[in-house]
Amino acid sequence: MLGGRATARLRRAGDLLEAATLLGAPGPLDDAIDFAQAVLAAVPGDHPDRTRALINLGIALRHRWEAAGAPGDLDAAIGCQREAVAGTPTDDPDLAVTLSNLGVALRARFDTFGRLADLDEAIAVTRRSVAAGSTDDPDHPQRLSNLGIPLRIRFEHTGDGADLEEAVHLATAAVRACPVHDLRRGVLLSGLGNALLARFQHAGDQDDLDRAVDAHRSAIAATPARDPALAVHASNIGNALLSRFQRTGEIADLDEAVDSFRRVTRVLAEGGVRDAAAFTNLGVALLTRFERTGAVADLDEAVTVHRRALATASPDRLQHTAVLLNLAVALHRRFDRTGAGSDLDGAIAGFRQVERRLPAEHPDRAGALSNLAVALQTRFELAGAREDLNTAIEAGRAALGGSPADHPDRARCAANLCGALVTRFKRFGDDDSLEEAVTIGRAAVDATPVGHPARVSYAANLGRALYLRFEGHGDPSDLEEAIVTGRRAVADTPANHPDLATILSNLGCALHSRSALSGAHADLDEAVAVHDRAVRATAPDHPDLAGRLTNLGGALFARFQRTGVRGDLATAVRVLRKATRCTLAPIVNRVDAATGWVRTVTGSTGPHTAVTAYTEAVRLLPLLAWRGIDGHDQWSLLHAYAGDLVPNGAATALAENPGLAAELLETGRGVVWSQLLNTRTDLRALDERAPELAARLAACRARLESLQDLDQKLATVRRTRSDRG
């Protein structure tokens, strides 16, 4: 009697679970799961109907976890499916289905937490599922696809080409085995498109990319109009089109990708679904279009939709980390465009979180480290803290070391590290860094196919490193290679590409240097023209405008010195003055511009005409040695700039305006004193060992503080008198 009641209750539990899972409503699903769990707890483990109930309970738990993310549901689902597999005889026709269900649940847990052990087990049990089923079974194509998907994902994590080839083979076989009018055909075609796209990204075969786009188009055509899978297919074709744009530069593909992702978010919103992946895919496409066209509206929208995605993603899932990475990238790019410090700090914080969260073997970790390196380098260039640059190089090296030789992001990691090493050479004269930059920059270019959009930027990085090595060592072959590389990069870059101005500026510097070396007027004329193009290609509020104006001013002044054309001199002074006053530019760039302005005026009309330029340069010094950077870095910057600017500026002003001369000297002295006061240390330890020395230092400190207070009072008095007229 007990056996009969148990059988009836198990079958009833199975029926309720199936119905509740199809219905999808939280209340009935919760009730069915509670009932099934109670029944299973009360019946013997060897009951013949237990396996069916376990399978249905596992499916229901997985569905509830997908809907609500209830802690423990996914682990419980996997436990049910494992018990179901263990209780199914090897000759049972249902074994293939049972194994397939376990594989799906394991893959869901891998997608959530990123543990490769789950992915490996999912592949193993799904392979058993394919072997256990008949090729005549209508579900056989779906099982082939279910095996190909985790193999493709494992390739993306390990780089094992054998996994990828098997994934493509299985996806192709699944589509061929599926009848033309089968409703599942669209899903199988979409899986084939994803596998072909992954192989293109690995090997670079354009045919795979075109076939991937075609497969996704066919998936959409094979799917009924109101099928929820259409949103997935639209997202997949968006990814394929985005990749094809990145390969060919065809803007129509990019626009279609953006439209596809917009359609996905709209369809999901109409159904009351807020999907983080849909939002972040749209954000990536919008950011890519901004980088191609420079449309700030796309950039702002990319940040907005990534933030929406982050708010939607569950913080304890791997997806949250992926969205955070995309948001950090968008914030960094917006900082590059607008100079908003909050965007840069937000980007750095995001990259740090991503790097800490991702396991060492995760394929996105190297990209996060490389992006962190670029953002820290940017902040160093803005603020001058050496720690940021050193950390950037450490992160860049870790990113390169964590990228397999055939990883698609390895060239980008190398190019980013090249940029950081070049910056360290420029600021601190580290020859070893420059040599490493040339070697790594060359490797980045060599690893990137001709015609790949990123190759232009990598070549520009290499050209800059070669130019700087020429400046340091004077090898003309480095300069020639820099010019050839730069010209090729300019020729290959679309007119509205956001990186064009940087590439032009680098080429202009190399041409200017060759002109100085050879005396060739043609090179100097070309340098002026190229620098002028760089300035015109730079937005008026772009942080890099000051540096590009400074380069143009230097080339114009050099041409004036050769030809005596006063128009070149007047334009040089005008653009250098404008560069000095670019308030969004890094302060170092503004001081460089002011110094160039001083040299230009002094070298053409004499020191007495440079008073205005000196005054603006000296008044920038307090911003140069700001308190947000290490004291050693402050001293380095002051040593590089203040040593000449302050005394020379005061001497220049002395004859015409003694009061101004005194003000310039006081400004320089105040910056030094302020820096000294800001680097004080606690004297208690010194007082215990050498009380007399500690007392003398304390007295000096008090004296400096009183002098600083006096300076502030005098400045207040001067301002008050000036206000009174």
C-alpha positions in Angstrom: 0.0 0.0 0.0 2.9 2.3 0.9 4.4 1.6 -2.5 1.2 2.5 -4.3 0.8 5.7 -2.5 4.4 6.6 -3.1 4.1 5.9 -6.8 0.9 8.1 -7.0 2.5 10.9 -5.1 5.7 10.8 -7.2 3.7 10.9 -10.4 1.6 13.7 -9.1 4.7 15.7 -8.1 6.2 15.2 -11.6 3.0 16.3 -13.2 2.8 19.5 -11.0 6.4 20.3 -11.7 6.0 20.0 -15.4 2.9 22.2 -15.4 4.4 24.8 -13.1 7.6 25.0 -15.1 5.7 25.5 -18.3 3.5 28.1 -16.6 6.5 30.0 -15.2 4.4 31.7 -12.4 6.3 32.0 -9.1 3.5 30.8 -6.8 2.6 27.5 -8.5 6.3 26.8 -9.2 7.2 27.3 -5.5 4.3 25.1 -4.4 5.2 22.4 -6.9 8.9 22.4 -5.8 7.9 22.3 -2.1 5.6 19.4 -2.7 8.1 17.4 -4.8 10.9 17.9 -2.2 8.6 16.6 0.5 7.5 13.6 -1.5 11.1 12.7 -2.4 12.2 13.0 1.2 9.5 10.4 2.2 10.0 7.7 -0.5 12.8 5.1 -0.8 15.8 5.9 -2.9 15.3 2.9 -5.2 11.7 3.7 -6.1 11.4 3.3 -9.9 9.4 6.6 -10.3 11.9 8.6 -8.3 14.1 9.4 -11.2 11.4 11.1 -13.2 10.5 13.3 -10.2 14.2 14.2 -9.7 14.6 15.2 -13.3 11.5 17.4 -13.2 12.5 18.9 -9.8 16.0 19.7 -11.1 14.5 21.5 -14.2 12.1 23.4 -12.0 14.8 24.5 -9.6 17.0 25.7 -12.4 14.1 27.7 -13.9 13.3 29.3 -10.5 17.0 30.1 -10.1 17.1 31.7 -13.6 14.0 33.8 -12.7 14.8 34.8 -9.2 18.4 33.8 -8.5 17.4 32.1 -5.2 20.6 31.0 -3.4 21.0 27.2 -3.4 18.5 26.5 -6.2 21.1 25.9 -8.8 23.2 23.7 -6.6 20.1 21.8 -5.6 19.1 21.4 -9.3 22.5 19.9 -10.1 22.2 17.6 -7.1 18.9 16.3 -8.4 20.2 15.8 -11.9 23.2 13.9 -10.7 21.0 11.6 -8.6 18.8 11.1 -11.6 21.7 10.1 -13.8 23.0 7.7 -11.1 19.6 6.1 -10.9 19.1 5.6 -14.7 20.4 2.3 -16.2 22.9 2.6 -19.0 20.5 0.9 -21.4 17.6 3.2 -20.5 16.4 5.2 -23.5 15.9 8.2 -21.1 19.6 8.3 -20.1 20.4 10.7 -23.0 17.8 13.2 -21.8 18.9 12.9 -18.1 22.5 13.5 -19.0 21.6 16.5 -21.2 19.7 18.1 -18.3 22.7 17.7 -16.0 24.9 19.3 -18.6 22.7 22.3 -19.0 22.6 22.9 -15.3 26.3 22.6 -14.9 26.8 25.0 -17.8 24.4 27.5 -16.1 26.5 27.3 -12.9 29.7 27.9 -14.9 28.1 30.9 -16.7 27.3 32.3 -13.3 30.5 31.7 -11.3 33.1 30.9 -14.0 34.5 27.6 -12.4 36.2 25.6 -15.2 35.5 22.3 -13.3 31.8 22.8 -14.0 32.4 23.5 -17.6 34.6 20.4 -17.9 31.9 18.2 -16.3 29.2 19.7 -18.5 31.2 18.7 -21.6 31.8 15.2 -20.2 28.2 14.5 -19.4 26.9 16.1 -22.6 29.3 13.9 -24.6 27.8 10.9 -22.8 24.4 12.2 -23.7 25.2 12.3 -27.4 26.7 8.8 -27.3 23.7 7.4 -25.4 21.1 8.8 -27.8 20.1 7.5 -31.2 20.9 9.6 -34.3 17.3 9.0 -35.4 16.0 10.7 -32.2 14.4 14.1 -33.0 16.4 15.5 -30.1 19.8 14.4 -31.6 20.5 17.8 -33.3 19.8 19.7 -30.1 22.2 17.4 -28.2 24.9 18.0 -30.8 24.4 21.7 -30.3 24.4 21.3 -26.5 27.9 19.7 -26.7 29.3 22.3 -29.2 28.3 25.3 -27.0 30.4 24.4 -23.9 33.3 23.3 -26.1 33.3 26.8 -27.7 33.1 28.4 -24.3 36.0 26.3 -23.0 38.0 27.3 -26.1 37.4 31.0 -25.2 38.8 30.3 -21.7 41.7 28.0 -22.6 42.6 28.8 -26.2 42.5 25.0 -27.1 41.9 25.1 -30.9 40.8 21.4 -30.9 37.8 22.4 -28.8 36.9 25.2 -31.2 37.2 22.9 -34.3 35.0 20.3 -32.6 32.4 23.0 -31.7 32.2 24.2 -35.3 31.9 20.6 -36.5 29.1 19.8 -34.0 27.2 23.0 -34.8 27.4 22.3 -38.5 26.2 18.7 -38.0 23.4 19.9 -35.8 22.0 22.2 -38.5 22.4 19.5 -41.2 20.5 16.9 -39.0 17.6 19.2 -38.2 14.6 19.2 -40.6 14.0 22.5 -42.4 10.7 23.1 -40.8 11.7 22.1 -37.3 11.0 25.0 -34.9 14.3 24.4 -33.2 16.3 25.1 -36.4 16.7 28.8 -35.6 18.4 28.1 -32.3 20.8 25.6 -34.0 21.6 28.1 -36.7 22.3 30.7 -34.1 24.7 28.3 -32.4 26.5 27.7 -35.6 26.9 31.4 -36.2 28.4 31.8 -32.7 30.9 29.0 -33.3 31.9 30.4 -36.7 32.3 33.9 -35.2 34.6 32.4 -32.5 36.7 30.7 -35.1 37.0 33.9 -37.1 38.1 35.8 -34.0 40.7 33.1 -33.4 42.0 32.6 -36.9 40.9 35.7 -38.8 39.3 33.9 -41.8 36.9 36.4 -43.4 34.8 33.5 -44.8 34.0 32.3 -41.3 32.8 35.8 -40.4 30.6 36.2 -43.4 29.2 32.7 -42.8 28.5 33.6 -39.2 26.4 36.7 -40.3 24.5 34.5 -42.8 23.8 31.8 -40.2 22.4 34.4 -37.8 20.3 36.0 -40.6 18.9 32.5 -41.4 18.2 31.9 -37.6 16.1 35.1 -37.6 14.3 34.0 -40.8 13.6 30.5 -39.3 12.1 31.8 -36.1 8.4 32.8 -35.7 7.6 36.4 -35.3 6.6 36.3 -31.6 9.1 33.7 -30.5 11.2 34.9 -27.5 14.3 33.4 -29.1 14.2 36.3 -31.7 15.7 38.6 -29.1 18.6 36.2 -28.7 19.1 35.9 -32.4 19.1 39.7 -32.9 21.7 40.0 -30.2 23.9 37.3 -31.8 23.7 38.9 -35.2 24.6 42.2 -33.6 27.8 40.7 -32.2 28.7 39.2 -35.6 28.1 42.5 -37.4 30.1 44.4 -34.8 33.0 42.0 -35.4 32.7 42.4 -39.1 32.8 46.2 -38.8 35.9 45.9 -36.6 37.5 43.8 -39.4 36.4 45.8 -42.5 35.4 49.2 -41.2 32.1 49.0 -43.0 29.9 51.5 -41.2 26.7 49.9 -42.4 27.5 46.8 -40.4 28.0 48.9 -37.3 24.8 50.8 -37.7 22.9 47.6 -38.2 24.5 46.1 -35.1 23.4 49.1 -33.0 19.9 48.8 -34.5 19.8 45.1 -33.6 20.8 45.7 -30.0 18.3 48.5 -29.7 15.6 46.1 -31.0 16.6 43.5 -28.3 16.3 46.0 -25.5 13.0 47.3 -26.8 11.5 43.8 -27.1 12.6 42.8 -23.7 11.3 46.0 -22.2 7.9 45.4 -23.7 7.9 42.0 -22.0 8.9 43.5 -18.7 12.4 42.0 -18.8 15.5 43.9 -17.8 18.4 42.0 -19.2 21.9 43.1 -18.4 23.5 41.4 -21.4 21.1 43.2 -23.8 22.0 46.6 -22.3 25.7 46.1 -22.2 25.8 44.8 -25.8 24.1 48.0 -26.9 26.6 49.9 -24.9 29.6 48.2 -26.5 28.2 48.9 -30.0 27.5 52.6 -29.2 31.0 53.0 -27.8 32.5 51.4 -31.0 30.5 53.8 -33.1 31.7 56.7 -31.1 35.3 55.6 -31.7 34.6 55.4 -35.4 32.6 58.7 -35.8 33.4 60.7 -32.7 29.7 61.3 -31.9 29.6 62.3 -28.3 25.9 61.4 -28.0 26.8 57.7 -28.7 29.5 57.9 -26.0 27.1 59.4 -23.4 24.4 56.8 -24.2 27.0 54.0 -23.9 27.8 55.1 -20.4 24.1 55.3 -19.5 23.1 51.9 -20.9 26.2 50.2 -19.2 25.1 51.8 -15.9 21.6 50.4 -16.5 23.1 47.0 -17.2 25.1 47.1 -14.0 22.0 48.0 -12.0 20.2 45.0 -13.6 22.9 42.4 -13.2 23.1 40.4 -10.0 26.2 41.4 -8.0 27.1 37.8 -7.1 27.2 36.6 -10.8 30.0 36.7 -13.3 27.8 38.8 -15.6 28.0 41.7 -13.2 31.8 41.7 -13.5 31.6 41.7 -17.3 29.2 44.6 -17.3 31.4 46.5 -14.8 34.4 46.0 -17.2 32.4 47.5 -20.1 31.3 50.4 -18.0 34.8 51.1 -17.0 36.0 51.1 -20.6 33.2 53.6 -21.6 34.0 55.9 -18.7 37.7 55.9 -19.6 36.9 56.8 -23.2 34.5 59.6 -22.1 37.3 61.0 -19.9 39.6 60.9 -23.0 37.0 63.0 -24.8 35.8 65.4 -22.0 38.6 65.4 -19.4 36.1 64.8 -16.5 38.3 63.5 -13.6 35.3 61.6 -12.0 35.1 59.5 -15.2 38.8 58.6 -15.0 38.6 57.7 -11.3 35.5 55.7 -11.9 37.2 53.8 -14.7 40.2 53.0 -12.6 38.1 51.8 -9.7 36.1 49.6 -12.1 39.1 48.0 -13.7 40.6 47.3 -10.3 37.4 45.6 -9.1 37.2 43.5 -12.3 40.9 42.4 -12.0 40.3 41.3 -8.3 37.1 39.4 -9.1 38.2 37.4 -12.2 40.1 34.2 -11.6 43.6 34.0 -13.0 42.6 31.8 -15.9 39.7 33.9 -17.0 40.2 35.2 -20.6 38.9 38.7 -19.7 41.4 39.2 -16.9 44.2 40.2 -19.2 42.0 42.7 -21.0 41.0 44.2 -17.6 44.6 44.5 -16.6 45.5 46.1 -19.9 42.7 48.7 -19.6 43.7 49.4 -16.0 47.3 50.1 -17.3 46.0 52.6 -19.9 43.8 54.4 -17.3 46.6 54.6 -14.8 48.9 55.9 -17.5 46.3 58.5 -18.4 46.0 59.6 -14.7 49.8 59.9 -14.5 49.9 62.1 -17.5 47.2 64.3 -15.9 48.5 64.4 -12.4 52.1 63.3 -12.4 52.1 60.6 -9.7 54.9 58.2 -10.5 53.2 55.4 -8.6 50.3 55.5 -11.2 52.8 55.0 -14.0 54.7 52.2 -12.3 51.5 50.4 -11.4 50.3 50.9 -15.0 53.5 49.2 -16.4 53.2 46.3 -13.8 49.5 45.8 -14.9 50.5 46.0 -18.6 53.2 43.3 -18.2 50.8 41.1 -16.2 48.2 41.5 -19.0 50.7 40.6 -21.7 52.0 37.6 -19.6 48.4 36.4 -19.1 47.6 36.4 -22.8 48.4 33.2 -24.7 50.5 33.7 -27.9 47.4 33.2 -30.1 44.9 35.2 -27.9 43.1 37.8 -30.0 43.7 40.5 -27.4 47.4 39.9 -27.1 48.3 42.5 -29.7 46.2 45.1 -27.9 47.8 44.3 -24.5 51.2 44.7 -26.2 50.3 48.0 -27.7 49.0 49.4 -24.4 52.1 48.4 -22.6 54.2 50.0 -25.3 52.4 53.3 -24.7 53.1 53.2 -20.9 56.7 52.4 -21.5 57.1 55.3 -23.9 55.5 57.6 -21.3 58.0 56.5 -18.7 60.9 57.1 -21.0 59.6 60.6 -21.9 59.2 61.6 -18.3 62.1 59.9 -16.6 64.6 59.1 -19.5 64.6 55.3 -18.9 66.4 53.8 -21.9 65.5 50.3 -21.0 61.8 51.2 -21.1 62.1 52.7 -24.5 63.9 49.6 -25.9 61.2 47.4 -24.5 58.6 49.7 -26.0 60.0 49.3 -29.5 60.2 45.6 -29.2 56.7 45.2 -27.9 55.2 47.7 -30.2 56.7 46.0 -33.2 55.3 42.7 -32.0 51.8 44.2 -31.7 51.9 45.4 -35.3 53.3 42.1 -36.6 50.6 40.2 -34.8 47.7 42.2 -36.4 46.6 41.5 -39.9 46.9 44.2 -42.6 43.5 45.9 -42.9 42.5 45.3 -39.3 41.2 48.6 -37.9 43.4 48.3 -34.7 46.6 48.0 -36.7 46.6 51.7 -37.4 46.8 52.6 -33.7 49.4 50.0 -33.0 51.5 51.3 -35.9 51.2 54.8 -34.5 52.4 53.6 -31.1 55.4 52.0 -32.7 56.2 55.1 -34.8 56.1 57.2 -31.6 58.5 54.8 -29.8 60.9 54.8 -32.8 60.8 58.6 -33.0 61.7 58.9 -29.4 64.5 56.4 -29.7 65.9 58.5 -32.6 65.7 61.6 -30.4 67.6 59.7 -27.7 70.3 58.0 -29.8 70.2 59.8 -33.1 69.9 56.7 -35.4 68.5 58.0 -38.6 67.0 54.6 -39.5 64.6 54.9 -36.5 63.5 58.2 -37.7 62.9 56.9 -41.3 60.9 54.0 -40.0 58.9 56.3 -37.8 58.0 58.5 -40.8 57.2 55.5 -43.1 55.0 53.9 -40.3 53.3 57.3 -39.6 52.5 58.0 -43.2 51.0 54.5 -43.7 49.0 54.9 -40.6 47.6 58.3 -41.7 46.8 56.9 -45.1 44.9 53.9 -43.6 42.9 56.0 -41.1 39.4 57.3 -42.0 39.0 61.1 -42.0 36.6 61.0 -39.0 38.5 58.5 -36.9 39.0 59.7 -33.3 42.7 58.6 -33.3 43.6 60.4 -36.5 44.7 63.6 -34.7 47.1 61.6 -32.5 48.6 59.8 -35.5 49.0 63.0 -37.4 50.7 64.7 -34.5 53.2 61.8 -34.1 54.0 62.0 -37.8 54.4 65.8 -37.7 57.0 65.5 -34.8 59.0 63.0 -36.8 59.0 65.2 -40.0 60.0 68.2 -37.9 63.0 66.3 -36.5 64.0 65.1 -40.0 63.9 68.6 -41.2 66.1 69.8 -38.4 68.5 67.0 -39.2 68.7 67.5 -43.0 67.6 71.1 -43.5 64.9 69.9 -45.9 62.3 72.6 -46.3 59.8 70.1 -47.7 59.8 68.1 -44.5 59.2 71.3 -42.4 56.4 72.4 -44.7 54.8 68.9 -44.4 55.3 69.0 -40.6 53.4 72.3 -40.3 50.6 71.0 -42.6 50.3 67.7 -40.7 50.3 69.5 -37.3 47.7 71.9 -38.6 45.5 68.9 -39.6 46.0 67.3 -36.2 44.7 70.5 -34.5 41.8 70.8 -36.9 40.9 67.2 -36.2 40.8 67.8 -32.4 37.7 69.1 -30.7 38.0 72.5 -29.0 37.4 71.0 -25.6 39.6 67.9 -26.0 42.3 67.5 -23.3 45.0 66.8 -26.0 44.4 70.0 -27.8 47.2 71.9 -25.8 49.8 69.4 -26.8 48.9 69.5 -30.5 48.8 73.3 -30.6 52.3 73.3 -28.9 53.6 71.0 -31.7 52.1 73.2 -34.3 53.6 76.3 -32.7 57.1 74.8 -32.5 57.0 73.8 -36.2 55.8 77.3 -37.3 58.5 79.0 -35.2 61.1 76.7 -36.8 59.9 77.7 -40.2 60.0 81.4 -39.3 63.6 81.1 -38.2 64.4 79.7 -41.6 62.3 81.9 -43.8 61.7 85.0 -41.8 58.0 85.0 -42.7 56.3 87.1 -40.0 53.0 85.4 -40.5 54.5 82.1 -39.2 55.8 83.9 -36.1 52.5 85.6 -35.4 50.6 82.3 -35.8 53.1 80.4 -33.6 52.6 82.9 -30.8 48.9 82.8 -31.1 48.6 79.0 -31.0 51.1 78.7 -28.1 49.2 81.3 -26.1 46.0 79.4 -26.8 47.6 76.1 -25.7 48.7 77.7 -22.4 45.1 78.6 -21.7 43.5 75.2 -22.5 42.0 74.6 -19.0 41.0 71.0 -19.7 44.5 69.9 -20.7 47.0 68.2 -18.3 48.9 70.9 -16.4 52.2 69.6 -17.7 51.0 70.2 -21.3 50.0 73.8 -20.4 53.4 74.5 -18.8 55.1 73.0 -21.9 53.0 75.3 -24.1 53.9 78.3 -21.9 57.6 77.4 -22.1 57.3 77.2 -25.9 55.6 80.6 -25.9 58.5 82.0 -23.9 61.1 80.5 -26.3 59.3 81.7 -29.3 58.9 85.3 -28.2 62.4 85.5 -26.7 64.0 84.0 -29.8 62.3 86.4 -32.2 61.9 89.8 -30.5 64.0 89.6 -27.4 63.5 88.7 -23.7 61.8 92.0 -22.8 58.7 90.9 -24.9 58.3 87.6 -23.0 57.0 89.1 -19.8 53.4 88.0 -20.4 54.5 84.5 -21.4 56.7 84.1 -18.3 53.9 85.4 -16.0 51.4 82.8 -17.3 54.0 80.0 -17.0 55.0 80.8 -13.4 51.4 81.2 -12.3 50.8 77.6 -13.5 53.5 76.2 -11.2 51.2 75.8 -8.1 48.9 73.6 -10.2 51.9 71.6 -11.4 53.1 70.6 -7.9 49.7 69.9 -6.5 49.3 68.1 -3.2 47.6 65.0 -4.7 50.9 63.5 -5.8 54.0 62.2 -4.0 56.5 64.7 -2.7 59.3 63.2 -4.8 57.1 63.6 -7.9 56.4 67.2 -6.9 60.1 67.9 -6.6 60.8 66.3 -10.0 58.3 68.5 -11.7 59.5 71.6 -10.0 63.1 70.8 -10.8 62.2 70.3 -14.5 60.3 73.6 -14.9 60.6 76.1 -12.0 64.4 76.3 -11.9 64.5 78.4 -15.1 61.1 79.9 -15.4 61.0 81.7 -12.0 64.4 83.5 -12.1 64.3 84.2 -15.8 60.7 85.5 -15.6 61.6 87.7 -12.7 64.7 89.0 -14.4 62.7 89.8 -17.6 60.0 91.7 -15.7 62.4 93.6 -13.4 63.2 96.5 -15.8 59.6 97.2 -16.7 57.7 96.1 -13.6 59.6 95.5 -10.4 56.4 94.6 -8.5 55.6 91.8 -11.0 59.2 90.6 -10.7 58.7 90.3 -6.9 55.4 88.5 -7.4 57.0 85.9 -9.7 59.7 85.3 -7.2 57.3 85.0 -4.4 55.1 82.6 -6.4 58.1 80.3 -7.0 59.2 80.5 -3.3 55.6 79.9 -2.1 55.3 76.7 -4.2 58.6 75.4 -2.8 57.6 76.2 0.8 54.2 74.7 0.4 55.8 71.5 -0.9 58.2 71.4 2.0 55.4 71.8 4.5 53.3 69.2 2.8 56.0 66.6 3.1 56.5 66.9 6.9 56.9 63.8 8.9 56.1 63.0 12.5 59.1 64.1 14.7 58.3 61.9 17.7 60.6 59.1 16.7 63.5 61.6 16.1 62.7 63.3 19.4 63.4 60.1 21.3 66.9 59.7 19.8 68.0 63.2 19.1 65.8 65.7 20.9 68.0 68.7 20.0 67.8 68.0 16.3 64.0 67.4 16.6 63.7 70.8 18.4 65.6 72.6 15.6 63.5 71.0 12.9 60.3 72.0 14.8 61.6 75.5 15.0 62.3 75.6 11.2 58.9 74.2 10.5 57.2 76.9 12.7 59.3 79.6 10.9 58.2 78.3 7.5 54.6 78.2 8.5 54.8 81.8 9.8 56.4 82.9 6.6 53.7 81.2 4.6 51.1 82.9 6.7 52.8 86.2 6.1 52.9 85.6 2.3 49.1 84.9 2.4 48.5 88.2 4.4 50.7 90.2 2.0 48.8 88.8 -1.0 45.5 89.7 0.7 46.7 93.2 1.3 47.8 93.6 -2.3 44.5 92.3 -3.6 42.6 94.7 -1.3 44.6 97.7 -2.5 44.0 96.7 -6.1 40.3 96.3 -5.5 40.2 99.8 -4.0 41.9 101.3 -7.1 
